[in-house]
Amino acid sequence: MPLATRLSASIDAWRLLLITCVVFNHSFSLYNNLPEAEAAGLLAHAVNAVTRMAVPTLSVFSGYFFVQGGGAYRAVLEKKLRSLVVPFLLWNTLPCLAFIALNEIAQPVPGLLLRNIDAHRFLEMTIAADGTPVNGPLYFLRDLFICFVLFGPLRRWLAHPVALAAAIGVAVLNYRTDLSGALIVRNTIPLFFLVGMGWHSLFRFGPGSRREAALLGGAAVLLVGLCTLFPEEAGEGSWAALATYLVLARLVIALVHLWPADRRAARRGRDYAFTIFLSHWMVLKLLLALWRPLGLPAVTFELLAPFAAVAAGVVIRQVLDGMPVRAGWFATGGRERSARQLPA
């Protein structure tokens, strides 16, 4: 199997694992942000320290595929409109508008009546104008699309190490100072997207890679431990958080090279990861609404709800596969199941 094909298969498998990490991260954050929630313990801080690196690492993968894919800028934008913007509209904007319309009639949530929300909040909910869309995690699709728009015209120049290093330096500055403001919701995304664009120029793999992976693993354990013990000092935007993201992302990249995934794992990642990502937030919110009246310990939700959300994503994907092909194709941004082909 050619190297690029083998890497793509391994990345597909890792993408499913990383999105599962995203689901766990959100299950902990949803429960710990409740008014009645107790102060987060070491378990919650440890899970957060490990799982919050998933989005930066997924951004690395996107940057890598951006460079590998090639193609004219216009063709890339058309593809990303289909694969990122259309799913965002279908899984966030349209459901949000439908909810607002129904809420105006039945008024189950008076605080979200149009007369009670300003234009800024409305744009936040519908198109993630400044983060916090209704389907919370889909800001990632928005930020990724902006990365493709911004870096597409610069792709040829960013192939040079000096230009790439300068761009990464600007991205680090943006991470620390938020120069981009509302243009980018999470500032790690463009930074790690650029890291992914420099995959082959920034990273080297050879006979010493296993030793390097072991050292990275040790550094990751140390950094995660520090983030667990000192969560305030290692919060989003800190140097400690950035170092943790870099080490964990670099470790995943090393593992992608060292242990290629088998075809079954790659196929499952390719088939299910994106649908799990699109649906998990709403599934977790629904489960939380059912969980709270039961008065069960927080840890039961934090540990069990993610598995239920992942399973729900798999079921949703299978339901989409049972629909007319065009419907499932649009709902997943053109990501067809391995066994299905979109007719010409």
C-alpha positions, 0 to 999 in steps of 0.5 A: 500500500502506498505511503499516502494511502496508508497514512490516510487509512490510519488517520481515518481510524484515529479520527474516530478515536479523537471524535470519541475524545471530543464526546467525552470532553463534552459530556464532562463539561456539560455536566460540570457546568450545571448549577447543581454540579459539584466542583470538578474533581481530579478525574474531570480535570484529567479527562479534560486535559487529555480529550481537549487535544482532540480538536487541535489534532483533528485540525492537523489532519485537515491541514495535512489533507489540504496539502495532499489534496492539491487542486485549484483554489476554486475547486477546493472551496467548492468541495469545502462548501459541500463538506463543511458549510452544508452540514453546518447549515443542515445540523445547526442553522436549519434546526435552530430556525425551526426551533425559533419558529416553533418557540414563537408559537408554543413559547416553551422557552420564553427567554429565546423569543425573538423579542428577548434576544438581540441580533448578536445572539441570534447570529451566534445561535444560527451561524456561530458568528462569535461561537456558541451555535445551538449545536455547539461543537459545529463551530469547528466546521466554521473555523476549518472553512475559514482556514481553507479560505485564508490559507488556500491562496497562500498554499504555494508559499507556505510550502517553503519552511521559512514562510510556514514558520513565520505563519505558525509564529503569527498563529501562536501570537493569535493563540495568545492575544486573540488578534483574530477576534470573532473571525476564529472561534478557537485559536488553536484551529488555524495554528494546528491547521498550519502544523498539518500543512507542514506535516512532511517538512516539520516531522521526520520518521526513521529508525529512532521513531519508536524511541521518540514516541516513547519520549513523547508519551512520557512528556504527555503523561507529565504535561497531562499531570500538570494540567490535572493538578493545576487546571486554572494555570493550564487553561485554554490560552495558556502556554501549558495548554499549548505545550500539551496540545503540541506534544499530544498531537505530535504523539498521535502523528508518530503513532499514525506512522508507526502503527498503521490501522487495519482496513476495518478500523479505517473503514469505521472511522471513515463511515461513522466519525463525522456523523458522530461529531455532527450529532453527539452534542444534541444527543448529550443534551437530550440525555442530560435532560433525561438524567437530571430528574433521576438524581444519579451521580455525575460520574454515571452521566460523564462515563456512560453518556459518551458511549450512548452518544457514539452509538446514537451517531452510528445508528443515525448514520445507518438511518441516513444510509437507508434514505435516498442516496442524495439525502444522506449525501447532503446530510454528511457533506458528501461523505458516502459510506464505503459500500455505497457510491453516489450515482453520477 
